[in-house]
Every structure is written in structure tokens, then in C-alpha cells.
Amino acid sequence: TDNPCKILNTPKWSDFEMIRTQYRKLVLRYHPDKNYSNKKYFEKIFKKIQNAYETLSDPRKREQYERQNT
């Protein structure tokens, strides 16, 4: 599986604010509606960004992810 910290380009110790800020930057940059040239490619990236954010922003999912990857 993909590493959510690498996808969002945040350190493992990042707090929620840092994760949210980076998520918003990436969403604006990689949103498929803003990248018509290769929409399918950007849809894949966008989905990875959303999944990474979902994992790191939910305390239970983040704890589970960290337990599995230590």
C-alpha cells in the first residue's frame, strides 16, 4: 500500500493542521477538473491524496496504520 505521509508530503509526526494544510494544497494542484490534459491520471492521484488524508485525519485509522507500519 501507499504511504499516506509520503503522498501528502508530511512528516510522520505531523499534527492535524499540517496534514489538512498540505491536503488542501495538493487537492488544488491535482484536482482532475483543473487538469483536463490527462484527467484519468489526475483522478488516480486525487484518489490517493483523498485516501491518505482520510487515513491520517481520522485518529482511529491513523493509529491502525501506524501500528501496522512500525
N, C-alpha and C positions, 0 to 999 in steps of 0.2 A: 504494500500500500504506500501511498504518497505521504511524505512527512508534512503535516499541516504548518509547522513552523517555517519550513523551507518555502512552501508555497506562498505563505503570507510574508515571507522575508522578515521574520521576527525572531528574537532570541527565545529560547525555551522558557526563560523566567518572565516573559512579558506579562504585564497586567492587562486587564480588560480594555482599558483606554488605548493602550498601544496597539493591541490586536484590532480594535474597532477602527482606529485611525488608518492603519495600514490596509485593512479590508476595504475601506471606503476609497482610498487612493487606487487600489487595484481594480475595483469594480468600475470606477470611472474610466480607467485606462483600457480595460479589456472587455468592456460590455459589447456583446455581439451587435447590438443596434448601432453602435458607433464605428464598427469595423466591418463595413459592407464587403470589402475586398475578399475576405476569407472568413465568412460567417461561421461555417462549420468548425473551423479551427478555434475561433474565439469562443464558441459555445462550449467546447471541451474545456478550455482554460477557465472560463467563467464558472463552470460547474465545479471544477477542482477548487477554485477560490471559495465558492459558497460552502462546499463540504468542509474545507479546512476551517473556515470561520465558525461553522456550526459546531465542529468538534472542540475548538479552543474556547469558544464563548460560553458553552454550557459546562458548568462545573463538574457535573457527573460524567459527561462524555470526555472531558479533558482528563479527569482523574483516571478513568478507564484507559484512555490512550496512553497516558504516562506510565501506568502500571504495566501495560503490555510492551512498552518500548524502553524499558530501563535495563 
